[in-house]
Amino acid sequence: MSETTTDNGKTIGIIAYLTLIGWIIALVMHNNNKTDLGAFHIRQMLGIVIVGFALYILNVFLAFTIGSAILGWIIQLLMFAFWLLGFIGALQGEKKPVPLLGEQFQQWFKGVA
């Protein structure tokens, strides 16, 4: 991957955090012009989306079994914080992994971008 066009990598990183459609657009853009920064943020957002979806499913299950949705609010705040940290990193053009699982996202999804 070439790092000759850092701005394109930054643009791809920013777009990756703009909904699932934005992530798909960023992936297509990245395939035309591969950069380390773009690949990093594509993998970070994919990890955030997958973990967020898994936690959502867990929350729905727990809400029906214990009758409380407070865990859902906590999960939503946590996932928003992870998204915000990733988005700020993309805006600044930095490769800062999100807390807890950011490094694992890079390893788990290295074949994606």
N, C-alpha and C positions, 0 to 999 in steps of 0.2 A: 504494500500500500504506500502510495506516495503522499508526502506531506507538503507538496508544492502549493496547493491551494487551500490554505488553512481556513479562509473565509467560507469556502464551500463546505468544508467539514463542519464548521460552526453552524451554517445555515441548515444543513442536514440534521445536526443535533437538535436544533431548536424545533424544527418541523416534527421530529420524531416524538416530541412530547405533546403535540397538539392532537389529541384523540387517537383512536385506532386508525382512522382514515389517514391522519397525518403521519402515523408510523409507517403505514404502507407506502405512502408517497415518498417518505424519507428513504425507505428501503429501495425503491425503484431508482430514486435519484442517486443513491449510494452505489448501485450497481453500474451506473454510467461513469461515476467519478469516485473511486474508492479512496477514502482517507481514514487514518487511524481514529481521528476525533469523531467522525461520523459513525464509524462502526462501534465505537465505545458507547455512544449515546443511544444508538439503536438497540444494543444489547441491554443497556440499563433499563430502558423503557419497556422492553419485552419482559424483563424480569419483574418489573413493578406491576405490569398488567397481569401476568400469570399469578403472582403472589396475591394481588388484590382480588382476583377472581376466586382463587382457592379460599381465601379468608372470607369472602362473601358467602360462598357455599357453606362453609363451616358456621358462619353467623346465622344463616337461615335455619340450619339444622338446630343450632342451640336455641334460637328464638322459639322454635316450635316445641322443643323438649323442655326447656326451663321457663319459657314464657317471658323472657326479658330480652330487650333489644339494646341494652346499654353497651354491651360488647361491640355491637355494630357501630355505634357512634365512635367508640375508641379506635376501632379498626379503620373507619373512614378518616379520622383525623391523622392517624399514623400513615396511611397510604397517601393522603394529601401532602403531608410533610415530606415523605420520600419523593413524591412527584415534584414538589417545589424545589427541593435540594438539587435534584437532577436537572430541572429546567434552568435554575440559576447557574449551575455549572456549565450548561450548554450556552447560555447567554454570555458567560464570561470566557468561553472557549477553553475551558479546563476539563481535564479528565479526572474528576473527583467521584469515586464510587459512592453510591448511597449507603447509609449505615446498615450494618448487620449482614446483608446479603450481596452488596454491590460487587465485591471481588468474586463471589461465586457466580454471579450473573455473567461475568466476563468469561469464566471457565466453561460454564454450562452451555452458553450460547455462542461459543467461538466459531461455530460453523455457520451461523446465521448471517453475519455480515463480514 
